[in-house]
Amino acid sequence: MALLSKAEIDILLSALEKLQEGFSHLPDFSPAADHDRIKDVLMQVATRMQQNYPYHHPRYAGQMLKPPHPVARLAYALSLWINPNNHARDGGIASSMMESECIASIGAMFDLSNPLGHLCGGGTMANLEALWVAGKLHPGKTVLASAQAHYTHSRISDVLALPFEAVPVTPDGCMDVTALEARLTKGDVAAVVVTMGTTGLGAIDPLPEVLRIRQRYGFRVHVDAAYGGYFTLAEALPPAARLAFSCIGEADSIVIDPHKHGLQPYGCGCVLFRDSSVGVLYKHDSPYTYFSSAELHLGEISLECSRPGAAAVALWATQQLLPMKRGGEFAAGLNRSLLAAQELWRRLQASKRLKALMQPQLDIVVFGARSSNARDASALARKLFEEAAKRELHLALIELPPELVRHYWPELVMNRGTVTCIRSCLMKPEHLDWIDDIWSLLESAALALHE
């Protein structure tokens, strides 16, 4: 994908002209602007921004960075000429309605007919709200999440003054249900966080089993699907993952990040509650801000106040162009990412220099550099990371505990506290087309490890 598209610029200009028509009845008004100085500064910005990895290119297969769809980028930019604030309808009339429609569409993706929810700055804020609600309903009780869950949950629990405990995982990085139930028998649990796509391994926690024991122990189920949520639309999921995704709508709260697989600019997270009655927990009285809206507005069901309407506009535009439905164009892109990961893992299995670890459940592949012991393997993984970057193939590193590596690499002598491995996020649909190129560069980098 080229960074510059003249066609996109032309579309934006046409859309801006259309936007201006809606305000043509007002007296002419042109804010003062020194365009020569603006251009000079913008050229400086463009130069500084070259100091980035090529996140938009298929040869970037490292961290969770996926370029926004052109329609999202253009809609976001277009909205900035209005700069709506989605705290209340008064501050963003059109964008607030768009946000409500977006929430309904995301809820429908999980078979929720009328969820309470809103967009927010990202997964951290969305998870905070879900755990805040859990803490309000179960004051002082403990939050449980897997040892491979995102660190944000322990941090958020600390902010909310809620106890937090990590549940052990199975060798594939998923929550161990036996260990979970052993902890639940002790009582005093507010919520169990079920991760649908851990950021390290892309692991899927066993949601059906957690839901099965929910009623027995009386905890809330919070699904952190910030990374993996959209894969509920995909057909290329492994059977166990597909079953887990089909149950997401039964959770008490759900987080999903449109700025990951939803093709949106940062930051665009989303939190949903199955039971809309939790909205009463947000009640507040503002003596001065908005009085013209009689309906419950988005600011009354959000811990955030001012929020960019631009995020809602961009997401709405994307959902119009690419409806979130199974078998559609959007879902096809997700399938391609899954297939790319499965193909890379297949090739790694046959490699003499690289060691495939757990089979990918989503589009994240984790592998090591073959050696006899963890210390040398870790050093080789760091060298592989550098050699790949020299060839313009950009990957990521991950530190794994020995218990996760030992199951797949039993002959590796564990003489180090962690094992450094390579992690690759094949988030772009184009990665499937580029898998030969990626593999060629990876093999070349691996050849250089012992030079």
C-alpha positions in Angstrom: 0.0 0.0 0.0 1.5 3.3 -1.1 1.4 6.1 1.5 0.2 8.6 -1.1 -2.8 8.2 -3.3 -3.9 11.1 -5.5 -7.3 9.5 -5.8 -7.8 9.7 -2.1 -6.8 13.4 -2.0 -9.4 14.1 -4.7 -12.1 12.2 -2.8 -11.3 14.2 0.4 -11.5 17.5 -1.5 -14.9 16.5 -3.0 -16.2 15.4 0.4 -15.0 18.7 2.0 -16.9 20.6 -0.7 -20.0 18.6 0.1 -19.6 19.2 3.8 -19.2 23.0 3.2 -22.6 23.0 1.4 -24.3 22.3 4.6 -23.0 25.6 6.1 -23.2 27.8 3.1 -26.1 29.8 4.6 -23.8 31.3 7.2 -21.8 34.6 6.7 -18.4 33.9 5.2 -15.7 33.3 7.7 -12.1 32.4 7.1 -9.8 31.9 10.1 -6.5 33.6 9.8 -3.7 31.1 8.7 -0.2 31.6 7.4 -0.1 28.9 4.9 3.6 29.3 4.0 4.6 28.7 7.7 2.1 25.9 8.0 3.6 24.2 4.9 7.1 24.6 6.4 6.2 23.0 9.6 4.3 20.2 7.9 7.4 19.4 5.8 9.3 19.1 9.1 6.6 16.8 10.4 6.8 14.6 7.2 10.6 14.4 7.6 10.4 13.4 11.2 7.7 10.8 10.5 10.1 9.0 8.2 11.8 7.9 11.4 9.4 5.0 11.7 9.2 1.4 10.7 7.1 0.8 7.6 4.1 -0.2 9.6 1.8 0.0 6.5 3.9 -2.5 4.4 3.5 -6.3 4.4 7.2 -6.6 5.3 6.3 -5.2 8.7 5.1 -8.3 10.5 6.1 -7.4 14.1 3.9 -5.6 16.5 0.1 -5.2 16.4 0.1 -2.3 13.9 -2.4 -2.4 11.1 -3.0 0.6 8.7 -6.5 2.1 8.8 -8.6 1.5 5.7 -8.6 4.5 3.3 -12.2 5.2 4.0 -11.5 5.4 7.7 -8.5 7.7 7.2 -10.5 10.0 4.9 -13.6 10.0 7.1 -11.5 10.8 10.1 -9.8 13.7 8.3 -13.1 15.0 7.0 -14.6 15.1 10.4 -11.8 17.3 11.8 -13.1 20.3 9.9 -16.1 20.0 12.4 -14.1 18.5 15.3 -17.1 17.0 17.0 -17.1 16.0 20.7 -19.0 12.8 21.4 -19.5 13.5 25.1 -23.0 14.6 24.3 -25.3 15.0 21.3 -25.0 18.8 21.6 -21.2 18.6 20.9 -21.5 16.0 18.1 -25.0 15.6 16.7 -24.2 13.5 13.6 -21.2 11.7 15.1 -23.1 10.7 18.2 -25.8 9.1 16.1 -23.1 7.4 14.1 -21.5 6.1 17.2 -24.8 4.6 18.4 -25.2 2.9 15.1 -21.7 1.5 15.3 -22.3 0.1 18.8 -25.5 -1.6 17.5 -23.5 -3.1 14.7 -20.7 -4.4 16.9 -23.3 -5.7 19.3 -25.0 -7.6 16.5 -21.7 -9.2 15.6 -21.9 -10.9 19.0 -25.6 -11.6 18.7 -26.5 -8.8 21.2 -29.7 -7.0 20.3 -29.5 -3.9 22.5 -26.2 -3.6 24.3 -25.1 -0.6 26.4 -21.8 0.6 25.2 -19.7 3.3 23.6 -16.4 3.9 21.9 -13.4 5.0 23.9 -9.7 5.7 23.6 -8.6 2.1 23.4 -8.6 -1.3 25.1 -7.2 0.0 28.4 -10.0 2.5 29.0 -12.6 0.0 27.8 -11.3 -2.7 30.2 -11.2 -0.2 33.0 -14.9 0.6 32.6 -15.8 -3.1 32.5 -13.8 -3.9 35.7 -15.1 -0.7 37.3 -18.6 -2.0 36.8 -17.6 -5.4 38.2 -16.1 -3.6 41.2 -19.3 -1.6 41.8 -21.4 -4.7 41.7 -19.0 -6.8 43.8 -17.1 -4.3 46.0 -13.7 -5.3 47.2 -13.7 -8.7 45.5 -10.9 -10.1 43.4 -10.4 -9.9 39.6 -8.9 -13.0 38.0 -7.2 -13.2 34.6 -4.8 -15.7 33.0 -1.1 -15.3 33.5 -0.9 -14.5 29.7 -3.6 -11.8 29.9 -2.6 -8.3 29.1 -0.8 -6.5 32.0 -3.5 -3.8 31.9 -5.8 -5.9 34.0 -3.5 -6.1 37.0 -2.7 -2.4 36.6 -6.4 -1.4 36.3 -7.3 -3.5 39.3 -4.7 -1.6 41.3 -6.2 1.7 40.2 -9.6 0.5 41.2 -8.3 -0.9 44.5 -9.5 -4.4 43.6 -7.4 -7.4 44.4 -6.0 -9.1 41.4 -4.7 -12.7 40.9 -3.3 -14.4 37.8 -4.5 -17.9 36.9 -2.0 -20.4 35.5 -2.1 -21.3 31.8 -1.9 -24.5 29.8 1.1 -25.0 27.5 -0.7 -23.3 24.6 -1.0 -20.1 26.7 -4.7 -20.5 27.5 -6.3 -20.1 31.0 -6.2 -23.4 32.9 -9.8 -24.1 33.9 -8.9 -26.6 36.5 -6.7 -24.0 38.2 -9.4 -21.4 37.8 -12.1 -23.5 39.5 -9.7 -24.4 42.3 -9.4 -20.6 43.0 -13.1 -20.0 42.6 -13.9 -22.5 45.4 -12.2 -20.0 47.8 -14.9 -17.4 46.8 -14.6 -13.6 46.9 -14.3 -13.2 43.1 -15.8 -10.2 41.3 -14.9 -11.0 37.7 -13.0 -13.5 35.6 -11.3 -11.9 32.6 -11.4 -14.2 29.6 -9.0 -13.2 26.9 -10.0 -13.8 23.3 -6.6 -13.4 21.7 -3.7 -12.7 24.1 -1.4 -10.0 22.8 1.7 -12.2 23.2 0.6 -15.5 21.7 -2.9 -14.9 20.3 -4.2 -17.6 22.7 -7.9 -18.1 23.2 -9.1 -18.7 26.7 -11.8 -21.5 27.2 -14.8 -19.2 27.3 -17.4 -22.0 27.1 -16.0 -23.7 30.2 -15.8 -20.4 32.1 -19.5 -19.6 31.2 -20.5 -23.1 32.4 -19.2 -22.5 35.9 -20.2 -18.9 36.2 -23.6 -19.5 37.8 -22.1 -21.9 40.4 -19.7 -19.3 41.7 -21.5 -16.0 41.0 -18.8 -14.0 39.3 -19.0 -11.7 36.2 -17.5 -12.8 33.0 -15.6 -10.1 31.2 -14.3 -10.9 27.7 -11.2 -9.0 26.7 -11.5 -9.4 22.9 -9.5 -6.2 22.3 -7.3 -8.0 19.8 -9.3 -11.0 18.6 -12.9 -9.9 18.8 -13.5 -9.4 15.1 -12.4 -13.0 14.4 -15.9 -14.0 15.4 -16.7 -13.3 11.7 -13.9 -15.5 10.4 -14.3 -19.0 9.0 -10.7 -20.2 9.1 -10.5 -20.4 12.9 -9.5 -23.8 14.5 -12.7 -25.6 15.8 -12.0 -24.9 19.5 -11.5 -21.2 18.9 -14.6 -21.0 16.7 -16.7 -22.5 19.5 -15.3 -20.0 22.0 -16.0 -17.0 19.8 -19.6 -18.2 19.3 -20.2 -17.7 23.0 -18.9 -14.1 23.4 -22.4 -12.7 23.5 -23.1 -14.6 26.7 -20.4 -12.6 28.6 -21.4 -9.8 31.0 -19.1 -7.3 29.3 -17.0 -7.3 26.2 -14.1 -5.2 25.0 -13.0 -4.9 21.3 -10.6 -2.6 19.7 -11.6 -1.3 16.2 -8.2 0.2 16.0 -6.7 -3.2 15.7 -8.5 -5.5 13.3 -11.3 -3.1 12.7 -9.2 -1.0 10.3 -9.4 2.2 12.4 -6.9 4.9 13.3 -5.8 5.0 16.9 -7.4 5.4 19.3 -10.7 3.6 19.0 -11.7 1.0 21.6 -15.2 -0.2 22.5 -16.9 -1.5 25.6 -20.2 -3.3 25.6 -22.5 -4.5 28.5 -25.1 -7.2 27.9 -27.3 -5.8 30.6 -28.0 -2.2 29.9 -29.2 -1.6 33.5 -25.6 -1.1 34.6 -25.9 2.3 33.1 -27.3 3.6 36.4 -23.8 3.2 37.8 -22.6 6.1 35.6 -25.1 8.5 37.0 -23.8 12.1 37.5 -25.1 15.6 37.7 -23.4 18.3 35.6 -24.4 21.9 36.5 -23.3 23.5 33.4 -22.5 21.5 30.3 -25.3 20.2 28.1 -29.0 20.9 28.6 -30.6 20.7 25.2 -30.7 16.9 24.9 -33.5 15.1 26.7 -32.3 11.6 25.8 -29.6 9.7 27.7 -26.4 10.8 26.0 -23.1 9.0 25.5 -21.4 11.0 28.2 -23.8 9.5 30.8 -22.7 6.0 30.1 -19.0 6.6 29.9 -16.2 7.3 32.4 -14.6 9.5 29.8 -16.0 13.0 29.2 -14.7 14.6 26.0 -14.2 12.0 23.3 -13.3 12.5 19.6 -16.3 12.2 17.3 -13.8 11.6 14.5 -13.4 8.0 15.7 -17.1 7.3 15.4 -17.2 8.9 12.0 -14.3 6.9 10.7 -15.7 3.6 12.1 -19.2 4.3 10.8 -17.8 5.0 7.3 -15.8 1.7 7.4 -18.8 -0.3 8.5 -20.9 1.2 5.6 -18.2 0.2 3.1 -17.4 -3.1 4.7 -20.3 -4.5 6.6 -19.3 -6.8 9.5 -20.9 -10.0 8.4 -19.8 -13.5 8.0 -18.8 -14.3 4.4 -18.4 -10.7 3.5 -15.3 -8.7 2.3 -14.3 -7.7 5.8 -14.4 -11.3 7.1 -12.4 -12.4 4.0 -9.6 -10.2 5.1 -9.5 -11.8 8.5 -9.5 -15.2 7.0 -6.5 -14.3 4.9 -4.5 -13.2 8.0 -5.4 -16.6 9.7 -4.2 -18.5 6.6 -1.0 -16.5 6.4 -0.2 -17.4 10.0 -1.0 -21.1 9.5 1.2 -21.2 6.4 4.1 -19.5 8.2 3.8 -22.0 11.1 3.7 -24.9 8.6 7.0 -23.8 7.1 8.6 -23.2 10.5 7.8 -26.8 11.4 10.0 -28.1 8.6 12.9 -25.6 9.3 16.3 -26.9 10.5 17.3 -23.5 11.9 14.0 -22.2 13.4 11.8 -23.9 16.0 8.0 -23.6 15.7 6.2 -23.4 19.0 2.5 -23.5 19.7 0.2 -23.7 16.7 -1.4 -20.3 16.1 -5.0 -19.9 17.1 -5.2 -16.4 15.5 -2.7 -14.6 13.3 0.2 -14.5 15.7 3.1 -16.9 15.2 5.8 -17.5 17.8 9.0 -19.3 17.1 12.6 -19.7 18.4 16.1 -19.9 16.9 17.3 -23.5 17.3 20.1 -24.1 19.8 20.8 -26.5 22.7 20.1 -24.2 25.6 17.8 -21.2 26.4 20.7 -18.7 26.8 22.1 -19.4 23.4 18.7 -19.7 21.8 17.7 -16.3 23.3 20.9 -14.6 21.9 20.3 -16.1 18.5 16.7 -14.9 18.5 17.9 -11.3 19.2 20.4 -11.7 16.4 17.7 -13.1 14.0 15.5 -10.0 14.8 18.4 -7.7 13.8 19.3 -9.7 10.7 15.7 -9.7 9.5 15.5 -5.9 10.0 18.6 -5.5 7.9 16.6 -7.2 5.1 13.6 -4.9 5.7 11.6 -7.7 7.4 10.5 -6.4 10.7 9.5 -8.8 13.4 9.1 -8.6 17.2 10.7 -10.2 20.3 8.8 -11.9 23.1 10.1 -13.3 26.5 8.4 -16.6 27.3 8.5 -18.5 30.6 10.2 -21.9 30.4 7.0 -23.8 31.1 5.4 -22.5 27.9 8.5 -23.4 25.8 9.3 -26.7 27.4 6.2 -28.4 26.0 7.1 -27.7 22.4 10.9 -27.7 22.8 11.6 -30.5 25.4 15.3 -30.9 24.4 16.1 -27.2 25.1 18.2 -26.9 28.3 16.6 -24.3 30.5 19.6 -22.3 31.8 17.9 -18.9 31.7 14.8 -17.5 33.5 13.0 -16.8 30.2 13.5 -17.7 26.6 13.6 -15.0 24.0 11.6 -15.9 20.9 10.4 -14.2 17.8 6.8 -13.1 17.5 5.1 -12.2 14.2 1.7 -10.6 13.9 0.4 -11.2 10.4 -2.5 -8.7 10.7 -2.6 -7.5 7.1 -4.7 -9.5 4.6 -1.8 -8.9 2.2 0.5 -11.0 4.3 -0.9 -14.1 2.7 0.3 -12.8 -0.7 3.7 -11.9 0.7 4.3 -15.1 2.6 6.9 -16.4 0.1 8.8 -13.1 0.3 8.6 -13.1 4.1 9.8 -16.7 4.3 12.7 -16.0 1.9 13.9 -13.1 4.0 13.5 -15.1 7.2 15.5 -18.0 5.9 18.2 -15.6 4.7 18.3 -14.0 8.2 18.5 -17.5 9.8 21.4 -18.5 7.6 23.3 -15.5 8.9 23.0 -16.5 12.6 26.2 -18.6 12.8 28.3 -16.5 10.4 
